[in-house]
Amino acid sequence: MTGQLFFPDSLSEQIFTTVAPYNDRPGKRDTSNASDGIARQAGPRSQAALREAADAYQALMIIAVKPR
């Protein structure tokens, strides 16, 4: 199985603008969840539940796989 999870746009924006090496990139963040076709198709349940730890974020996501 291959899958993707998405972070809230507010967190992505914060990381992109304040955390190295992401903030070293030229230009601004160019893809939001609303403009990402895969994120739109996956829907809001594909966003991880986040908790901020001392120097990191912990993400929780429950994944169910339906066999064919």
Summary of the structure (lengths in Angstrom):
residues: 68
radius of gyration: 14.0
end to end distance: 12.3
largest distance: 44.2
contacts: 114
relative contact order: 0.22
helix: 32%
strand: 15%
